[in-house]
Amino acid sequence: MEKFQLYLAEQVSHMASSTSALLVLGILLSVSIVVDTIARRTSLPRISLLVLVGVGYAVVQQVVLGEAHSPPLGELREPLINVALVMVAFLLGGELTTERLKSTGPLILIVSLAVVVGSLAVVFVGLALFGYSLAIAVSLAAISVATDPAAVTEAIHDSGEKNLKSRVILGIVAIDDAWGIIVFGLCMAALGWLLSGNGAEALLHAGWELGGAVLLGVVLGLPAAWLTGRLEPGRPTQAEALALIFLMAGLSSYLNVSALLVAMVAGFTIVNLSPHHTRSFTEIEQIEWPFLVFFFVLAGSSIDLKYMSTASWLIAAYCVLRLIGRYLGGYIGVLGVKRRQKLTPRLGLALMPQAGVAMGMALLAAERFPEEGHLIVATVVTSTIVFELFGPLLVKKVVR
């Protein structure tokens, strides 16, 4: 009888948590409609508003109610974040067509690599000199590479400019997050090797995390490329796209490889091998937004406010160092190309907006280094709001 009562209590508790999770999902999607309306009427970025909703949840929970830090949705939180990140990386991989890579040419390649190296070097050296730990310095340096393509593209579209500067910037942001994912994976692997007592084991793990990700991306991408041209548009294609997303997220977690790199490689494989590649990507684009709503709100709610006073100097240092790194990288990159007379040395300042991929990297770094995770998440979430609010203004100023 006693065992039956315990079993019944467990089932009731499970049903209550499931019910609350469904209510939270419904509330978040309802809030996203309000956020979209506010964004259209005020020109504020939707992403920043959604992050602020999550921050507001954290404030109410920790300050008003006095409860311990606990992001919503419990066990559903991690799967939702992983699925959203896989969708973003998959679509980024789909942007890397061989035609686009050939057309961008050495101009965009040189400038983009210079901006990546500039951001990485300045943020890492600066944070290391300020005395922050190796985990924080390397993680934030790797995260600083990522850019928000949506914010940059929208700002250039609003400016109405179609000059060389705007074309180069659009070409850079098309591949910038791809660089970011690769750099982040390499930095996490190197950091694991440096911080591990067993160098050979850590190196082997890092090699599997990156090499296994490429292998899994190809293994999933090849049959998907063959299948997508043989399915009729509509529900079958949508089912195929969702199946691919869930397989990438699940297998990446099971095999302990980089989910971002798996999705990007799969997207690259499909877009360059399938004559009907646009179908899968179109289906993902149509269903991506609800998952991004959950992702951005959950990212904002990940802030533990008791660390904010400790993180304030880190946030300021990261924002300033990233600004300097982007500027220096763009300046050096422009000096290295023949057509520099038509480009501005301030080109790197147009690459300041930062959003989804950066926050995803922050959450992944927090899982890898839990002792430093709260500082990393607080820094990236706060700086993302700053960059999303002021970044588009810099984009318009540079292209004009």
Phi and psi in degrees as a GROMACS rama.xvg file:
@    title "Ramachandran Plot"
@    xaxis  label "Phi"
@    yaxis  label "Psi"
@TYPE xy
-65.8973  -39.3592  GLU-2
-64.2847  -38.9297  LYS-3
-64.0843  -39.7659  PHE-4
-64.8322  -40.935  GLN-5
-64.3331  -42.4051  LEU-6
-61.5088  -43.312  TYR-7
-63.4789  -41.8936  LEU-8
-63.5848  -39.8045  ALA-9
-64.0626  -42.2113  GLU-10
-65.0173  -41.1502  GLN-11
-63.7241  -42.4089  VAL-12
-63.4447  -41.3036  SER-13
-64.4421  -42.6693  HIS-14
-64.0701  -39.0787  MET-15
-64.1201  -43.1476  ALA-16
-67.0663  -38.0461  SER-17
-64.3596  -42.1581  SER-18
-63.4307  -44.005  THR-19
-65.5327  -36.1843  SER-20
-64.2346  -42.0868  ALA-21
-63.841  -39.8648  LEU-22
-63.6751  -42.2744  LEU-23
-63.6936  -42.7409  VAL-24
-60.5858  -43.423  LEU-25
-64.5018  -41.339  GLY-26
-64.825  -42.2169  ILE-27
-63.4487  -42.2441  LEU-28
-66.6969  -35.6237  LEU-29
-66.232  -41.7918  SER-30
-63.259  -36.3692  VAL-31
-61.7535  -31.2436  SER-32
-66.4911  -42.7565  ILE-33
-63.9969  -43.3899  VAL-34
-60.7193  -41.8976  VAL-35
-62.3384  -40.3742  ASP-36
-64.0829  -44.728  THR-37
-63.1478  -42.1641  ILE-38
-62.1678  -41.1172  ALA-39
-69.344  -28.8876  ARG-40
-90.6281  -17.8849  ARG-41
-117.501  -9.03527  THR-42
66.8546  15.1744  SER-43
-78.4957  143.977  LEU-44
-63.3387  132.375  PRO-45
-59.9104  -37.651  ARG-46
-61.5783  -45.7375  ILE-47
-62.5022  -39.7938  SER-48
-65.581  -40.2572  LEU-49
-66.351  -39.8101  LEU-50
-62.005  -40.3926  VAL-51
-64.7612  -33.0939  LEU-52
-60.6283  -44.4041  VAL-53
-64.3157  -40.699  GLY-54
-63.4472  -39.8496  VAL-55
-60.6676  -39.786  GLY-56
-59.8115  -44.3613  TYR-57
-64.4169  -38.4687  ALA-58
-64.6256  -47.6372  VAL-59
-60.8458  -45.0344  VAL-60
-65.7091  -45.7222  GLN-61
-90.8812  -30.4199  GLN-62
-98.7848  -52.0614  VAL-63
-73.0889  -48.9678  VAL-64
-88.3016  -16.0177  LEU-65
69.8878  23.786  GLY-66
-89.5709  163.217  GLU-67
-70.9034  156.207  ALA-68
-61.3988  122.338  HIS-69
-155.06  100.042  SER-70
-60.1084  151.916  PRO-71
-70.8966  168.388  PRO-72
77.0024  -4.32192  LEU-73
52.2593  -120.765  GLY-74
-69.7865  -18.9508  GLU-75
-76.5784  -17.2057  LEU-76
-60.2485  -51.8042  ARG-77
-63.7019  -45.9504  GLU-78
-60.5873  -40.0635  PRO-79
-64.2442  -41.9196  LEU-80
-63.4534  -44.8267  ILE-81
-63.2276  -42.3915  ASN-82
-64.2024  -42.7445  VAL-83
-62.4207  -43.5458  ALA-84
-65.8149  -39.1123  LEU-85
-63.82  -40.9174  VAL-86
-60.7667  -45.9649  MET-87
-62.1998  -47.4815  VAL-88
-66.0038  -36.3614  ALA-89
-63.1944  -44.0945  PHE-90
-67.5048  -34.6162  LEU-91
-64.3113  -42.4251  LEU-92
-61.1909  -34.237  GLY-93
-68.5543  -16.0506  GLY-94
-80.9603  -15.6729  GLU-95
-91.6814  60.5294  LEU-96
-73.649  152.658  THR-97
-62.4964  -33.074  THR-98
-64.2412  -42.2812  GLU-99
-68.6111  -40.5569  ARG-100
-64.7125  -35.699  LEU-101
-71.1442  -39.3194  LYS-102
-71.4965  -29.4638  SER-103
-65.7451  -37.8843  THR-104
67.9419  -173.847  GLY-105
-66.3206  -26.6043  PRO-106
-57.9305  -56.5696  LEU-107
-69.9665  -36.6869  ILE-108
-61.7737  -46.1439  LEU-109
-64.1732  -48.6395  ILE-110
-64.7651  -42.9078  VAL-111
-65.5629  -41.6226  SER-112
-65.0239  -38.0155  LEU-113
-64.3728  -41.0547  ALA-114
-66.0844  -40.6899  VAL-115
-61.4926  -50.1828  VAL-116
-65.4701  -39.4042  VAL-117
-61.6482  -47.6492  GLY-118
-61.9799  -47.912  SER-119
-60.0457  -47.827  LEU-120
-69.5674  -47.539  ALA-121
-65.7275  -45.1616  VAL-122
-66.0135  -43.4523  VAL-123
-64.8098  -51.0217  PHE-124
-62.8904  -42.9787  VAL-125
-61.3831  -49.3121  GLY-126
-66.7909  -35.5468  LEU-127
-65.5134  -40.7786  ALA-128
-67.2751  -31.1761  LEU-129
-75.4205  -4.76815  PHE-130
93.6061  12.1461  GLY-131
-78.2788  156.531  TYR-132
-64.8067  161.617  SER-133
-62.2339  -38.0504  LEU-134
-62.5778  -43.2816  ALA-135
-69.0559  -46.6381  ILE-136
-62.3415  -46.2407  ALA-137
-70.0792  -43.6718  VAL-138
-61.1555  -49.6442  SER-139
-69.6011  -32.1681  LEU-140
-63.8728  -42.701  ALA-141
-67.0074  -40.6377  ALA-142
-66.6479  -31.2463  ILE-143
-63.5137  -19.1551  SER-144
-69.4947  -32.9687  VAL-145
-68.437  147.868  ALA-146
-128.016  158.25  THR-147
-95.902  101.832  ASP-148
-61.8312  -35.7917  PRO-149
-63.2127  -45.3651  ALA-150
-66.3729  -41.5328  ALA-151
-66.0445  -46.0762  VAL-152
-61.9071  -43.326  THR-153
-66.148  -38.0242  GLU-154
-66.4099  -41.3302  ALA-155
-66.7191  -40.1561  ILE-156
-61.3237  -42.7967  HIS-157
-65.9491  -32.2102  ASP-158
-71.2361  -24.6331  SER-159
76.4201  5.28089  GLY-160
-82.8212  138.84  GLU-161
-131.254  35.2261  LYS-162
-85.2981  -176.532  ASN-163
-61.9071  -39.7407  LEU-164
-58.7525  -47.1797  LYS-165
-65.9757  -37.1469  SER-166
-67.462  -39.9893  ARG-167
-65.5844  -43.4249  VAL-168
-62.191  -43.5651  ILE-169
-64.0919  -36.9469  LEU-170
-66.0309  -38.1641  GLY-171
-67.0197  -46.1612  ILE-172
-68.4491  -21.3508  VAL-173
-66.6631  -28.4734  ALA-174
-115.419  -2.65844  ILE-175
-65.1858  -44.7481  ASP-176
-69.0311  -27.7455  ASP-177
-63.5053  -44.8388  ALA-178
-58.3796  -42.6756  TRP-179
-59.7163  -44.7698  GLY-180
-64.0946  -42.4507  ILE-181
-65.6891  -46.853  ILE-182
-62.7163  -42.6828  VAL-183
-61.8878  -44.6793  PHE-184
-61.213  -43.5632  GLY-185
-65.408  -41.2113  LEU-186
-66.9572  -41.2549  CYS-187
-64.7008  -38.6999  MET-188
-66.0079  -44.9795  ALA-189
-64.6221  -39.1621  ALA-190
-65.7682  -41.5158  LEU-191
-61.5387  -36.8632  GLY-192
-67.6944  -42.2509  TRP-193
-70.1763  -36.758  LEU-194
-87.0431  -10.0194  LEU-195
-86.1921  145.811  SER-196
-74.2237  -24.3375  GLY-197
-107.903  97.2036  ASN-198
-63.9605  -41.545  GLY-199
-65.4633  -42.6095  ALA-200
-65.4976  -41.3349  GLU-201
-65.3376  -39.2025  ALA-202
-65.785  -39.7367  LEU-203
-64.215  -42.3014  LEU-204
-63.8948  -41.992  HIS-205
-64.0022  -41.26  ALA-206
-63.2226  -39.2537  GLY-207
-68.5754  -39.7944  TRP-208
-60.8337  -39.5333  GLU-209
-88.1658  -50.844  LEU-210
-64.7393  -40.6289  GLY-211
-63.9123  -34.7212  GLY-212
-65.2767  -43.5756  ALA-213
-63.4821  -44.2159  VAL-214
-62.1433  -46.4651  LEU-215
-65.1825  -38.0142  LEU-216
-61.0282  -41.2487  GLY-217
-70.038  -43.0278  VAL-218
-60.7853  -38.1615  VAL-219
-82.4242  -32.2184  LEU-220
-72.6807  -36.6782  GLY-221
-62.3539  -53.3528  LEU-222
-66.3592  -31.5028  PRO-223
-66.1551  -38.8169  ALA-224
-64.2179  -38.2463  ALA-225
-69.9297  -38.822  TRP-226
-75.5135  -37.0526  LEU-227
-65.0294  -24.6915  THR-228
-84.1243  -4.93108  GLY-229
-113.308  3.17491  ARG-230
-105.599  143.544  LEU-231
-72.1478  145.894  GLU-232
-59.1584  150.237  PRO-233
118.198  -141.36  GLY-234
-61.5235  -41.7175  ARG-235
-59.2167  -41.4056  PRO-236
-66.8357  -38.1377  THR-237
-64.0819  -42.3058  GLN-238
-63.3689  -40.1596  ALA-239
-62.5934  -44.5171  GLU-240
-63.49  -44.9568  ALA-241
-65.3987  -40.6194  LEU-242
-59.1689  -43.0607  ALA-243
-64.0103  -43.3283  LEU-244
-61.7295  -48.0621  ILE-245
-66.8868  -36.8879  PHE-246
-64.8579  -42.9413  LEU-247
-63.8288  -44.7732  MET-248
-65.4653  -45.4587  ALA-249
-69.3735  -47.5779  GLY-250
-67.5876  -33.9018  LEU-251
-62.7421  -43.8529  SER-252
-67.2571  -41.161  SER-253
-67.1576  -40.4943  TYR-254
-90.4811  -3.93084  LEU-255
60.6982  50.3565  ASN-256
-121.771  168.635  VAL-257
-70.9098  113.098  SER-258
-65.3787  -35.8402  ALA-259
-63.0404  -44.37  LEU-260
-70.2654  -37.9748  LEU-261
-57.6613  -49.5151  VAL-262
-65.3249  -39.6984  ALA-263
-66.8971  -42.0355  MET-264
-65.5516  -41.3495  VAL-265
-62.8903  -43.7847  ALA-266
-61.8664  -42.7794  GLY-267
-62.32  -42.4872  PHE-268
-62.5413  -47.1472  THR-269
-66.1223  -45.0037  ILE-270
-67.0791  -24.9204  VAL-271
-99.9137  -8.79208  ASN-272
-112.146  -25.2193  LEU-273
-98.5808  129.739  SER-274
-70.8909  -15.9302  PRO-275
-115.847  36.459  HIS-276
-61.6698  -24.5537  HIS-277
-68.316  -21.4679  THR-278
-63.4427  -51.5302  ARG-279
-61.0977  -43.2142  SER-280
-69.0601  -36.0958  PHE-281
-63.8149  -41.5995  THR-282
-63.0034  -41.6904  GLU-283
-64.6862  -42.4075  ILE-284
-60.0978  -33.3762  GLU-285
-73.6203  -26.2119  GLN-286
-112.135  3.77106  ILE-287
-71.9413  -37.1687  GLU-288
-59.1488  -46.7955  TRP-289
-56.0073  -39.0148  PRO-290
-68.0006  -35.6568  PHE-291
-67.817  -33.8051  LEU-292
-58.5679  -50.721  VAL-293
-59.5392  -42.2572  PHE-294
-61.9175  -50.5832  PHE-295
-68.0836  -38.9867  PHE-296
-66.0053  -42.7471  VAL-297
-65.6941  -35.1696  LEU-298
-63.5649  -44.2444  ALA-299
-64.2192  -38.9695  GLY-300
-74.3139  -7.53714  SER-301
-75.9248  -9.24454  SER-302
-68.0944  127.308  ILE-303
-99.0655  108.824  ASP-304
-64.9993  -21.4549  LEU-305
-69.0356  -14.3668  LYS-306
-96.8621  -4.99156  TYR-307
-65.2916  -40.0553  MET-308
-64.4057  -38.0293  SER-309
-68.8337  -33.7581  THR-310
-85.8286  -8.58314  ALA-311
-59.07  -45.1875  SER-312
-68.6606  -36.1753  TRP-313
-64.5912  -41.2236  LEU-314
-61.3201  -47.1839  ILE-315
-62.8485  -43.4487  ALA-316
-64.1466  -42.8615  ALA-317
-62.8186  -45.1837  TYR-318
-61.7529  -46.4717  CYS-319
-67.6517  -44.4804  VAL-320
-65.2665  -39.6399  LEU-321
-65.7416  -39.2927  ARG-322
-60.3635  -45.7636  LEU-323
-64.8464  -44.0058  ILE-324
-63.2528  -41.7074  GLY-325
-65.2702  -41.5629  ARG-326
-64.947  -49.1838  TYR-327
-63.6193  -41.0421  LEU-328
-61.2923  -45.1802  GLY-329
-64.4811  -39.417  GLY-330
-63.0022  -48.0498  TYR-331
-66.8944  -39.6747  ILE-332
-62.8071  -41.1822  GLY-333
-66.0855  -37.7619  VAL-334
-64.7238  -23.8405  LEU-335
-88.6135  0.930444  GLY-336
-114.791  154.318  VAL-337
-71.6765  -27.8983  LYS-338
-94.8524  30.1816  ARG-339
-66.1303  -21.1748  ARG-340
-65.2722  -20.6769  GLN-341
-99.3792  -2.04037  LYS-342
-112.743  157.123  LEU-343
-100.229  141.3  THR-344
-63.6546  -15.5117  PRO-345
-86.0285  15.6093  ARG-346
-56.3693  -36.1523  LEU-347
-63.4358  -24.8153  GLY-348
-68.2896  -19.9091  LEU-349
-79.6005  -0.939376  ALA-350
-111.547  29.8869  LEU-351
-82.9128  -34.0944  MET-352
-54.9795  140.972  PRO-353
-147.268  136.124  GLN-354
-149.231  -112.397  ALA-355
-56.4983  -52.6765  GLY-356
-62.8775  -39.9577  VAL-357
-61.9616  -44.6197  ALA-358
-68.5646  -34.6361  MET-359
-62.6388  -42.7053  GLY-360
-62.0333  -39.2746  MET-361
-62.0911  -42.6978  ALA-362
-66.6057  -38.1443  LEU-363
-66.8805  -40.417  LEU-364
-65.7382  -35.9604  ALA-365
-65.3877  -36.5076  ALA-366
-68.0876  -36.4739  GLU-367
-72.4689  -38.5066  ARG-368
-126.764  76.9446  PHE-369
-59.6427  -30.0088  PRO-370
-66.9595  -32.0995  GLU-371
-102.28  -4.04856  GLU-372
-59.2793  -40.9548  GLY-373
-63.373  -39.8  HIS-374
-67.6786  -40.8584  LEU-375
-63.8508  -47.361  ILE-376
-64.6364  -45.3263  VAL-377
-59.7068  -41.3686  ALA-378
-65.8991  -47.6783  THR-379
-70.4984  -41.4164  VAL-380
-63.7051  -45.6118  VAL-381
-66.1467  -45.6747  THR-382
-67.1661  -30.4973  SER-383
-61.2911  -42.8832  THR-384
-60.5849  -43.7526  ILE-385
-62.7805  -48.6097  VAL-386
-67.059  -34.7386  PHE-387
-72.6034  -28.6117  GLU-388
-80.7381  -42.4039  LEU-389
-102.674  -18.6461  PHE-390
-58.6425  -48.5833  GLY-391
-58.2738  -31.2317  PRO-392
-65.6458  -39.7339  LEU-393
-67.4901  -37.3306  LEU-394
-58.7948  -50.4371  VAL-395
-63.0196  -38.629  LYS-396
-65.7888  -39.6395  LYS-397
-69.2273  -45.8032  VAL-398
-71.1284  -21.4309  VAL-399
